[in-house]
Amino acid sequence: MDLGRVLRERGVITADQLARTLAEAGGRRLDRALVELGVVKEDALLRVLGEELGLPYLELKETTVEAELLARFPARDLFRYTLFPLGRRNGSVQVATSDPFDLDALNELSSTTGFHLEPVLARKDEIARLIRDRLGVGGDTIGELVAKRAEEEIELLEGIEAQDGELAEEAQAASVVRLVNELLIEALDQKASDVHVEPQEHGLTVRFRVDGLLRVQPVPPEIMHFQSAIISRLKIMSRLNIAEKRLPQDGRIKLRVKGREIDVRVSIIPMLHGEGIVMRLLDKSRMVFNLASMGMPAPIYNPFHHLIAMPHGIVLVTGPTGSGKTTTLYSALNEIKSPTTKIITVEDPVEYHMDGISQIQVHSKIGLTFAAGLRSILRHDPDVVLIGEIRDGETANSAIQASLTGHLVFSTLHTNDAAGAFTRLVDMGVEPYLVASTVEGVLAQRLVRRLCPHCKTPVDPTTLDLPADFPQPYPQVIYEPNGCRECRGTGYAGRIGIYELLHTDDGVRHLCMERASASVIRSHCLKQGMTTLRMDGWTKVVEGVTSVEDVLRTAK
């Protein structure tokens, strides 16, 4: 088949695009080069190939699979060749493939299974997703049938210590190493922030946290036989003691995955049926420390930028774990850092390394706490100090003293809203007059999921049961999630911040010195025009950025 001529005649590509692709193909097949260079989308190309070869093209989103039939096909070959059996038809078995020219793969699978195979065309990533969903992440490796890759996709950036013993030997087996690598690669491909490996009575459960919500990942039931080996492999990568199974352990892995540097924070805790592992994935290449990119609107960004440019005082960011507080503070430091400003941070742990900023890692076991670190760094003549978190009265009082001596102090607190920061500091034992005179502003934030731009669906808001505080008059249209292949059927892709900024005025200072409750302080700020988390969330709903249900889930 003269594929170039066929595509030109059908108007899929131009003569110039064909010539340019042939020049840049570098020995690749024309069909693969066209897709990899972005000239033609894979589904458009497969439709043309299907019509020319007499093969149907299918979308696999709603495919049902016969479990009994699937069990007759070796997982190794399905993973290796990216083929998937869809069902029986007229004495043959329909098999999805993205490469109709790879007859060797189809012939080998046919001879292995004894079935006559009838190829149908589908996108490669859809077939791969179907394989993972039905056979589980690393399903081919579980059977100890390891297919060698042309290049290593995961590289450890720090050497691991040699460990002896049967458990260490099992953990270093090629199949176990491959399985753990596949687990990490799959998590990164799904843009997961955390990986949970949880021992249950009848096996392991693997869950990825994507856009703030946990998703169960399908894994083969046989993975339970590899439980101890997987945990040992992760311990070895984290430079932890593989023999210690009774105490919690924390470690860190530095990886390079497909050219991207990844930091993995590992937490291991003994549980009823074995050791549970949670891995926090920090992808340095995806992090952009910029307040505007985080969705901070101008009415909040402008006064917040004024706060972070002040010569002294305390600026707090509040919210639950995983609400983006650290990212906001890093973005703020990134905006004010300069050769004329000395910035020192005390963190636990140091999540991202930033040029031009001196960062200190807390080590509580040797006495280097937040409070001790803060007392020491004040002798280093800083202009700006970041304390990772105010956890106790000692740290809070140290932060107060640092601001009173002419330093600008950034930190985080775990409170439900901005007004609660004042009462929390007083509860920690800080004198109210000190809180009132030093805290210049509090930013509360949450993360809501962005609607997938490819499939979000417009709806008439008058047909919905919207909350009473939704802004009126209603807009003409708002959007709801739908689900497509681009967002893996969730309807969402990525997250964005919603914010509530409390700028400390004379009224707030007076209420704080009177030990007023958080609700009284909040009421005062609302009268002064403060935008709440819900208000900012509704603004993003009206703008088509997120959905009503996600704002209700995130901001109470």
LUMSE-364405 format. One line per 5 residues: number of its first residue (from 1); their letters; for each residue z, y negated, x of C-alpha. Coordinates in pm, whole numbers. Each point is the difference from the previous one (the first is absolute). Last residue first. Layout:
<sites>
NUM) a) Z:Y:X ~ ... .
</sites>
This chain:
<sites>
556) katrl) 5322:-2351:-1818 ~ -269:-56:263 ~ -165:317:133 ~ -72:226:-296 ~ -69:-290:-239 .
551) vdevs) -235:-156:260 ~ -174:338:41 ~ -40:50:-376 ~ -156:-345:-46 ~ -268:70:260 .
546) tvgev) -92:-155:334 ~ -254:-242:151 ~ -183:-105:-317 ~ 100:-367:33 ~ 199:25:-325 .
541) vktwg) 190:297:144 ~ 63:-193:324 ~ 149:-287:-198 ~ 211:250:-195 ~ 147:127:328 .
536) dmrlt) 80:-354:116 ~ 188:-57:-326 ~ 174:337:30 ~ 121:-75:354 ~ 134:-336:-115 .
531) tmgqk) -154:-343:55 ~ 273:-267:42 ~ -49:-310:-212 ~ 331:-185:40 ~ 125:147:-328 .
526) lchsr) -75:344:146 ~ 209:-90:305 ~ 305:-84:-214 ~ -34:324:-195 ~ -18:197:326 .
521) ivsas) 317:-161:135 ~ 179:87:-324 ~ -134:359:11 ~ 109:41:362 ~ 360:-86:-89 .
516) aremc) 160:-331:99 ~ 234:4:300 ~ 66:-375:-40 ~ -141:-56:348 ~ -314:188:-111 .
511) lhrvg) -37:-214:-312 ~ 14:-319:208 ~ -254:131:252 ~ -232:107:-283 ~ 21:-348:-158 .
506) ddthl) -60:-174:332 ~ -324:194:54 ~ -64:342:156 ~ -365:98:-48 ~ -14:329:-192 .
501) leyig) -338:169:37 ~ -99:292:-225 ~ -298:205:117 ~ -252:267:-96 ~ -163:183:290 .
496) irgay) -324:196:10 ~ -73:372:21 ~ -292:228:83 ~ -252:175:-224 ~ 89:79:-362 .
491) gtgrc) -167:188:-287 ~ 160:327:113 ~ -310:222:-13 ~ -43:32:374 ~ -45:-380:32 .
486) ercgn) -369:14:101 ~ -61:314:-208 ~ 90:-182:-320 ~ 304:-86:-210 ~ 55:-227:-301 .
481) peyiv) 262:-265:66 ~ 36:-290:-248 ~ -145:-350:7 ~ 62:-324:-191 ~ -240:-185:-228 .
476) qpypq) -25:-322:-200 ~ 329:-128:138 ~ 301:-5:-234 ~ 132:-341:-105 ~ 261:80:113 .
471) pfdap) 168:138:309 ~ 161:347:-28 ~ 373:-52:-57 ~ 1:182:-336 ~ -142:316:153 .
466) ldltt) -355:106:-93 ~ -76:258:-271 ~ -375:5:56 ~ -292:-82:-232 ~ 40:-375:58 .
461) pdvpt) -45:63:374 ~ -367:100:-50 ~ -77:256:270 ~ -208:-2:319 ~ -4:327:201 .
456) kchpc) 67:25:372 ~ -246:251:153 ~ -146:-131:326 ~ 247:-282:66 ~ 293:247:1 .
451) lrrvl) 296:-189:-144 ~ 243:-118:266 ~ 342:163:-9 ~ 311:-215:-18 ~ 230:-76:293 .
446) rqalv) 328:-182:-56 ~ 146:-324:130 ~ 302:-227:8 ~ -18:-306:228 ~ 325:-183:66 .
441) gevts) 30:-357:131 ~ 204:-237:214 ~ 309:216:47 ~ 225:-198:240 ~ 216:-246:-197 .
436) avlyp) 49:208:-314 ~ 79:320:192 ~ 253:-186:215 ~ 164:-161:-306 ~ 22:344:-165 .
431) evgmd) 198:150:292 ~ -164:322:119 ~ 193:314:-96 ~ -280:242:-88 ~ 46:-90:-367 .
426) vlrtf) -91:-361:89 ~ -321:125:161 ~ -84:209:-308 ~ 75:-293:-234 ~ -253:-220:178 .
421) agaad) -267:272:28 ~ 19:75:-374 ~ -195:-317:-81 ~ -315:139:166 ~ -17:316:-207 .
416) nthlt) 102:366:5 ~ 185:-17:331 ~ -40:193:327 ~ 7:-272:265 ~ -244:-101:272 .
411) sfvlh) 18:-240:295 ~ -142:-314:157 ~ 214:-244:198 ~ -105:-348:118 ~ 240:-103:273 .
406) gtlsa) 204:-318:40 ~ 356:117:58 ~ 72:24:-374 ~ -290:245:-39 ~ 142:235:262 .
401) qiasn) 349:-25:-154 ~ -135:104:-341 ~ -192:293:154 ~ 317:117:177 ~ 193:-28:-327 .
396) ategd) -257:219:-179 ~ -5:257:283 ~ 379:32:-11 ~ 4:6:-381 ~ -231:299:-23 .
391) riegi) -363:110:-41 ~ -200:-313:76 ~ -337:150:93 ~ -260:-26:276 ~ 153:-313:149 .
386) lvvdp) -273:-246:101 ~ 93:-290:227 ~ -196:-322:56 ~ 56:-261:271 ~ 147:241:255 .
381) dhrli) 207:-102:305 ~ 73:347:138 ~ 376:-48:-50 ~ -61:27:-377 ~ -148:341:82 .
376) srlga) 341:148:77 ~ 180:-96:-320 ~ -299:120:-203 ~ -4:337:174 ~ 369:50:-68 .
371) aftlg) -43:-87:-370 ~ -310:217:-48 ~ 170:287:183 ~ -29:90:369 ~ 325:196:23 .
366) ikshv) -129:307:183 ~ -41:213:-312 ~ -127:-301:-200 ~ -316:-37:209 ~ -200:-289:-152 .
361) qiqsi) -346:-59:154 ~ -64:-350:134 ~ -327:-193:-35 ~ -112:-304:200 ~ -299:-164:-173 .
356) gdmhy) -322:-125:163 ~ -189:321:-73 ~ 126:199:-296 ~ 106:366:5 ~ 36:151:-344 .
351) evpde) 281:205:-154 ~ 292:-88:228 ~ 262:224:-161 ~ 254:-132:-72 ~ -84:-355:102 .
346) vtiik) 139:-291:203 ~ -271:-266:41 ~ -44:-283:251 ~ -233:-300:-35 ~ -26:-274:265 .
341) ttpsk) -231:-279:-118 ~ -217:-216:231 ~ -261:271:67 ~ -44:35:-378 ~ 131:214:-283 .
336) ienla) 16:-166:-342 ~ -263:195:-194 ~ 63:335:167 ~ 372:-35:-66 ~ -75:-41:-373 .
331) syltt) -234:302:5 ~ 269:207:172 ~ 248:-113:-268 ~ -240:94:-281 ~ -72:338:159 .
326) tkgsg) 374:67:31 ~ 57:-76:-368 ~ -290:215:-124 ~ 167:153:-306 ~ 62:337:165 .
321) tpgtv) 378:-8:-30 ~ 111:-235:-276 ~ -43:-378:5 ~ 120:-309:177 ~ -141:-239:260 .
316) lvigh) 248:-249:143 ~ -52:-332:180 ~ 305:-132:186 ~ 34:-347:152 ~ -153:-182:296 .
311) pmail) -312:-188:116 ~ -195:53:-325 ~ -353:147:27 ~ 91:316:-193 ~ 115:-209:-297 .
306) hhfpn) -315:-219:-16 ~ -213:315:6 ~ 203:127:-295 ~ -59:-328:-186 ~ -380:35:49 .
301) yipap) -24:378:-51 ~ 177:1:-337 ~ -221:-243:-196 ~ -297:116:220 ~ 19:366:-106 .
296) mgmsa) 132:270:237 ~ -243:289:-34 ~ 78:182:323 ~ -323:-126:157 ~ 135:-359:-24 .
291) lnfvm) 320:89:187 ~ -187:147:298 ~ 127:282:217 ~ -298:234:-31 ~ 96:366:43 .
286) rskdl) -280:253:-38 ~ -54:65:374 ~ 373:46:57 ~ 24:293:-240 ~ 371:58:-54 .
281) lrmvi) 63:341:-158 ~ 355:70:-116 ~ 70:374:29 ~ 257:168:-223 ~ 117:350:89 .
276) geghl) 229:238:-186 ~ 177:278:190 ~ 68:324:-182 ~ 77:130:-349 ~ 317:-200:-72 .
271) mpiis) -86:-298:214 ~ 23:-94:369 ~ -142:-351:64 ~ -295:-92:225 ~ -128:-359:26 .
266) vrvdi) -322:-69:191 ~ -146:-345:64 ~ -374:36:70 ~ -182:-272:194 ~ -380:19:-24 .
261) ergkv) -261:-136:241 ~ -350:33:-141 ~ -284:158:205 ~ -46:298:-231 ~ 377:51:-1 .
256) rlkir) 197:-127:300 ~ 360:100:-34 ~ 350:-125:82 ~ 273:216:-150 ~ 354:-117:-71 .
251) gdqpl) 332:169:-57 ~ 299:24:-229 ~ 226:303:-34 ~ 237:113:-275 ~ 246:275:101 .
246) rkeai) 10:376:-67 ~ -336:122:130 ~ 28:-87:369 ~ -212:250:199 ~ -314:-214:-19 .
241) nlrsm) 172:-291:173 ~ -221:-306:-46 ~ -290:-138:207 ~ -184:-110:-318 ~ -299:227:78 .
236) iklrs) 245:284:67 ~ 180:-67:-328 ~ -333:-6:-187 ~ -94:337:151 ~ 342:141:-85 .
231) iiasq) -34:-108:-362 ~ -346:159:-24 ~ 119:322:167 ~ 303:27:-228 ~ -212:-39:-313 .
226) fhmie) -292:221:111 ~ 71:285:-244 ~ 42:-260:-277 ~ -362:-108:59 ~ -109:320:-175 .
221) ppvpq) 22:-186:-334 ~ -310:-198:102 ~ 51:-378:-14 ~ -86:-245:-278 ~ 137:-347:72 .
216) vrllg) 255:-147:-241 ~ -44:-376:-31 ~ 285:-246:52 ~ -42:-362:-111 ~ 16:-317:213 .
211) dvrfr) -372:-45:59 ~ -20:360:127 ~ 315:197:76 ~ -116:348:100 ~ 176:317:-119 .
206) vtlgh) 17:346:155 ~ 207:270:-168 ~ 97:304:205 ~ 86:343:-134 ~ 189:196:-265 .
201) eqpev) 347:-150:21 ~ -134:-340:98 ~ -41:-164:340 ~ -135:-357:-12 ~ -263:-147:230 .
196) hvdsa) -29:-366:-105 ~ -276:-210:160 ~ 31:-378:-20 ~ -230:-305:-3 ~ -305:192:-123 .
191) kqdla) -344:-153:56 ~ -165:314:-151 ~ -188:57:327 ~ 327:-56:187 ~ 176:272:-200 .
186) eille) -294:240:50 ~ 6:-62:375 ~ 376:64:17 ~ -23:331:-191 ~ -304:105:201 .
181) nvlrv) 189:-58:325 ~ 296:207:-126 ~ -236:288:-88 ~ -187:-19:332 ~ 323:16:200 .
176) vsaaq) 110:296:-213 ~ -331:184:53 ~ 0:-66:375 ~ 349:141:49 ~ 240:-263:137 .
171) aeeal) 254:49:-280 ~ 7:376:57 ~ 77:-49:369 ~ 275:-250:-82 ~ 158:246:-244 .
166) egdqa) -21:289:249 ~ 177:-192:275 ~ -77:-264:256 ~ -70:-370:-37 ~ -237:-212:209 .
161) eigel) 59:-368:-73 ~ -269:-192:-180 ~ -218:-260:165 ~ -51:-330:-179 ~ -329:-120:-147 .
156) leiee) -55:326:-190 ~ -369:34:-86 ~ -124:102:-342 ~ -372:45:-82 ~ -85:226:295 .
151) earka) -376:26:35 ~ -265:257:-95 ~ 244:179:-224 ~ 95:365:30 ~ 33:193:-326 .
146) vlegi) 341:166:-18 ~ 28:308:-215 ~ 376:44:-4 ~ -10:53:-378 ~ 209:-312:-35 .
141) tdggv) -260:-185:205 ~ -265:24:-271 ~ 236:-143:-260 ~ 83:-298:219 ~ 63:-227:-298 .
136) glrdr) -14:217:-309 ~ -249:258:-129 ~ -81:-152:-339 ~ 58:-372:63 ~ -113:19:363 .
131) ilrai) -324:179:-90 ~ -67:-241:-289 ~ 54:-298:229 ~ -241:146:259 ~ -263:52:-272 .
126) edkra) 43:-359:-119 ~ -16:-129:360 ~ -328:187:56 ~ -167:-133:-315 ~ -150:267:-223 .
121) lvpel) -313:216:-8 ~ -33:340:-166 ~ -67:322:193 ~ -45:338:-174 ~ 178:277:188 .
116) hfgtt) -57:374:-48 ~ 346:143:50 ~ 98:265:257 ~ 286:-215:127 ~ -64:5:377 .
111) sslen) -379:42:-32 ~ -24:-294:-239 ~ 226:-218:215 ~ -216:72:304 ~ -322:-68:-193 .
106) ladld) 138:-331:-137 ~ 110:-117:345 ~ -331:102:157 ~ -194:-184:-270 ~ 127:-340:110 .
101) fpdst) -297:-193:-144 ~ 163:-65:-339 ~ 279:-198:171 ~ 258:-147:-241 ~ 88:340:-143 .
96) avqvs) 148:122:-328 ~ -33:374:-61 ~ -117:146:-331 ~ 61:373:-9 ~ -280:225:-119 .
91) gnrrg) -32:255:-280 ~ -130:-250:-252 ~ 265:-261:88 ~ 340:58:156 ~ 222:-291:101 .
86) lpflt) 61:-296:233 ~ 18:161:344 ~ 66:-265:271 ~ -174:-68:329 ~ 119:-234:275 .
81) yrfld) -131:228:280 ~ 325:52:195 ~ 238:-56:-291 ~ -181:242:-233 ~ -51:248:287 .
76) rapfr) 369:10:97 ~ 116:19:-363 ~ -176:336:-40 ~ -159:29:-348 ~ 119:268:-245 .
71) allea) 310:-208:-91 ~ -230:-271:-137 ~ -136:243:-260 ~ 346:87:-130 ~ 102:-368:-8 .
66) evtte) -306:-96:-206 ~ -40:-374:59 ~ -32:-284:-249 ~ -193:-305:117 ~ 93:-339:-145 .
61) klely) -69:-214:308 ~ -269:228:145 ~ -306:-214:-71 ~ -299:232:14 ~ -355:-10:138 .
56) plgle) -234:280:-112 ~ -242:163:248 ~ -378:1:-44 ~ -68:-85:363 ~ -161:-341:-58 .
51) eglvr) 227:-92:-292 ~ 309:113:189 ~ -99:-188:314 ~ -40:-320:-203 ~ 338:50:-170 .
46) llade) 158:80:337 ~ -123:-327:148 ~ 140:-206:-287 ~ 335:186:22 ~ 23:-58:376 .
41) kvvgl) -54:-375:-20 ~ -300:-120:201 ~ -22:-238:297 ~ 369:32:90 ~ -60:117:358 .
36) evlar) 173:334:-72 ~ -207:54:-317 ~ -343:-70:151 ~ 93:185:321 ~ 95:313:-194 .
31) dlrrg) -330:7:-190 ~ -201:-69:317 ~ 159:277:203 ~ 185:-135:301 ~ -171:-30:339 .
26) gaeal) 113:-357:66 ~ -72:-119:-353 ~ -20:-367:104 ~ -380:-26:35 ~ -59:230:-297 .
21) tralq) 239:-213:-206 ~ -181:-324:94 ~ -339:147:-89 ~ 126:129:-335 ~ 170:-329:-84 .
16) dativ) -321:-189:84 ~ -211:235:-215 ~ 231:-63:-291 ~ 256:239:-148 ~ 68:149:-345 .
11) grerl) -331:-125:-139 ~ -112:349:-108 ~ -302:-14:228 ~ 217:-109:292 ~ 251:283:-58 .
6) vrgld) -280:260:-15 ~ -167:-135:314 ~ 323:11:199 ~ 82:350:-127 ~ -328:150:118 .
1) m) 91:346:-126 .
</sites>
